[in-house]
Amino acid sequence: MPGHGWCYRHRRGRIGRPPKPVSVGFLPSVQGFNPYPPPPLPIEPVVLEPAEVEALRLVDLEKLSYEEAGARMGVSRTTVWRLVESGREKLVSAILEGRPIVIAQLPGAPGETGQG
């Protein structure tokens, strides 16, 4: 499903220019995963951004270099590196801490209801 659109990233309290949008070529069909067995108390989920999922897909599944992945996503290789590192850190923390994983949806993506 190539050509899904652009993913706008968000600044996290830092001063500077707004992040450059990232081209996302594939949206997963699932919106998240839950640990098994379920935790006894509600735990805050780990949220993976669409740009992180795309970077992980290109680098880890398609075995592209950071430069090739950056060219496909329309960003620099250092941005791809940061997205991959952030995504891997979130996945490992979710596995080790038994936290649910939520995959954030692009605005207007299939499966997003827009209700909150």
C-alpha contacts under 8 A as a table, 3 or more apart, distances in Angstrom:
res1	aa1	res2	aa2	distance
1	M	4	H	6.96
1	M	25	G	6.55
1	M	26	F	5.53
1	M	27	L	7.68
2	P	24	V	7.96
2	P	25	G	4.33
2	P	26	F	5.78
3	G	23	S	7.85
3	G	24	V	6.98
3	G	25	G	4.76
3	G	26	F	7.39
4	H	23	S	7.86
4	H	24	V	5.96
4	H	25	G	5.10
4	H	26	F	6.32
4	H	27	L	7.40
5	G	23	S	5.84
5	G	24	V	5.69
5	G	25	G	6.78
6	W	21	P	6.05
6	W	22	V	5.49
6	W	23	S	4.54
6	W	24	V	5.73
7	C	21	P	5.50
7	C	22	V	5.12
7	C	23	S	6.19
7	C	24	V	6.34
7	C	50	P	6.88
7	C	51	A	6.58
7	C	106	L	6.55
8	Y	19	P	7.47
8	Y	20	K	7.13
8	Y	21	P	4.56
8	Y	22	V	6.48
9	R	19	P	6.01
9	R	20	K	7.30
9	R	21	P	6.31
9	R	22	V	7.61
9	R	51	A	7.72
10	H	18	P	7.55
10	H	19	P	6.75
11	R	14	R	6.17
11	R	18	P	6.71
11	R	19	P	6.84
20	K	75	V	7.52
22	V	51	A	6.43
22	V	73	M	5.56
22	V	74	G	6.10
22	V	75	V	6.61
23	S	51	A	7.85
23	S	72	R	7.33
23	S	73	M	4.56
23	S	74	G	6.07
24	V	27	L	7.45
24	V	50	P	7.17
24	V	51	A	6.57
24	V	54	E	6.15
24	V	73	M	6.51
25	G	54	E	7.35
25	G	73	M	7.95
26	F	54	E	6.90
27	L	50	P	7.53
27	L	54	E	8.00
28	P	31	Q	7.31
30	V	103	I	7.75
31	Q	102	V	5.94
31	Q	103	I	5.00
31	Q	104	A	7.13
31	Q	105	Q	7.57
32	G	100	P	7.34
32	G	101	I	5.16
32	G	102	V	4.20
32	G	103	I	5.33
33	F	100	P	5.78
33	F	101	I	5.07
33	F	102	V	6.61
34	N	38	P	7.08
34	N	99	R	7.23
34	N	100	P	4.53
34	N	101	I	6.42
35	P	38	P	5.51
35	P	39	P	7.41
35	P	95	I	7.84
35	P	98	G	5.68
35	P	99	R	6.39
35	P	100	P	5.86
36	Y	39	P	7.82
39	P	42	P	6.78
39	P	43	I	7.39
39	P	98	G	7.30
43	I	99	R	6.20
43	I	100	P	7.52
44	E	99	R	6.84
44	E	100	P	7.43
45	P	94	A	7.78
45	P	99	R	5.51
45	P	100	P	4.64
45	P	101	I	5.55
45	P	102	V	6.44
46	V	90	K	6.42
46	V	91	L	7.78
46	V	94	A	6.28
46	V	99	R	6.63
46	V	100	P	6.16
46	V	101	I	4.87
46	V	102	V	6.04
47	V	90	K	7.77
47	V	101	I	6.01
47	V	102	V	4.77
47	V	103	I	5.81
47	V	104	A	6.43
48	L	52	E	6.34
48	L	53	V	6.70
48	L	87	G	6.56
48	L	90	K	7.28
48	L	101	I	7.25
48	L	102	V	6.18
48	L	103	I	4.90
48	L	104	A	6.03
49	E	52	E	5.27
49	E	53	V	6.46
49	E	103	I	6.27
49	E	104	A	5.28
49	E	105	Q	7.72
50	P	53	V	5.10
50	P	54	E	6.13
50	P	103	I	6.97
50	P	104	A	6.14
50	P	105	Q	6.69
50	P	106	L	7.02
51	A	54	E	5.09
51	A	55	A	6.13
51	A	83	L	6.97
52	E	55	A	5.13
52	E	56	L	6.12
52	E	83	L	4.97
52	E	84	V	6.09
52	E	86	S	7.19
52	E	87	G	5.33
53	V	56	L	5.15
53	V	57	R	6.06
53	V	87	G	7.00
54	E	57	R	5.03
54	E	58	L	6.18
55	A	58	L	5.26
55	A	59	V	6.06
55	A	69	A	6.92
55	A	80	V	6.08
55	A	83	L	6.27
55	A	84	V	5.71
56	L	59	V	5.31
56	L	60	D	5.45
56	L	61	L	7.22
56	L	83	L	7.81
56	L	84	V	5.50
56	L	87	G	7.02
56	L	88	R	7.87
57	R	60	D	5.57
57	R	61	L	5.02
57	R	62	E	6.42
58	L	61	L	5.85
58	L	62	E	4.92
58	L	63	K	6.39
58	L	64	L	5.82
58	L	69	A	5.88
59	V	62	E	5.91
59	V	63	K	4.91
59	V	64	L	4.90
59	V	65	S	6.25
59	V	66	Y	6.71
59	V	69	A	6.63
59	V	84	V	7.83
60	D	63	K	5.29
60	D	64	L	7.53
64	L	67	E	7.92
64	L	68	E	5.79
64	L	69	A	5.90
65	S	68	E	5.17
65	S	69	A	6.12
66	Y	69	A	5.08
66	Y	70	G	5.94
66	Y	77	R	5.05
66	Y	78	T	7.72
66	Y	80	V	6.12
66	Y	81	W	6.59
67	E	70	G	5.02
67	E	71	A	6.23
67	E	76	S	7.15
67	E	77	R	4.87
68	E	71	A	5.11
68	E	72	R	6.41
68	E	77	R	7.97
69	A	72	R	5.13
69	A	73	M	6.15
69	A	77	R	7.35
69	A	80	V	7.00
70	G	73	M	5.05
70	G	74	G	5.72
70	G	75	V	4.89
70	G	76	S	5.20
70	G	77	R	5.04
70	G	79	T	7.56
70	G	80	V	5.87
71	A	74	G	5.15
71	A	75	V	6.45
71	A	76	S	7.33
72	R	75	V	7.98
75	V	79	T	6.33
75	V	80	V	7.12
76	S	79	T	5.28
76	S	80	V	6.55
77	R	80	V	4.97
77	R	81	W	6.13
78	T	81	W	4.90
78	T	82	R	6.22
79	T	82	R	5.10
79	T	83	L	6.20
80	V	83	L	5.06
80	V	84	V	6.09
81	W	84	V	5.18
81	W	85	E	6.08
82	R	85	E	5.15
82	R	86	S	6.01
83	L	86	S	5.14
83	L	87	G	6.03
84	V	87	G	5.11
84	V	88	R	6.03
85	E	88	R	5.21
85	E	89	E	6.08
86	S	89	E	5.17
86	S	90	K	6.24
87	G	90	K	5.17
87	G	91	L	6.20
88	R	91	L	5.10
88	R	92	V	6.13
89	E	92	V	5.31
89	E	93	S	6.14
90	K	93	S	5.21
90	K	94	A	6.13
91	L	94	A	5.14
91	L	95	I	6.25
91	L	101	I	7.70
92	V	95	I	5.14
92	V	96	L	6.08
93	S	96	L	5.22
93	S	97	E	5.76
93	S	98	G	8.00
93	S	99	R	7.77
94	A	97	E	5.32
94	A	98	G	5.54
94	A	99	R	4.64
94	A	100	P	6.51
94	A	101	I	6.64
95	I	98	G	5.26
95	I	99	R	6.70
96	L	99	R	7.98
105	Q	109	A	6.40
105	Q	112	E	6.79
106	L	109	A	5.25
107	P	112	E	7.38
108	G	112	E	6.49
108	G	114	G	7.87
109	A	112	E	5.77
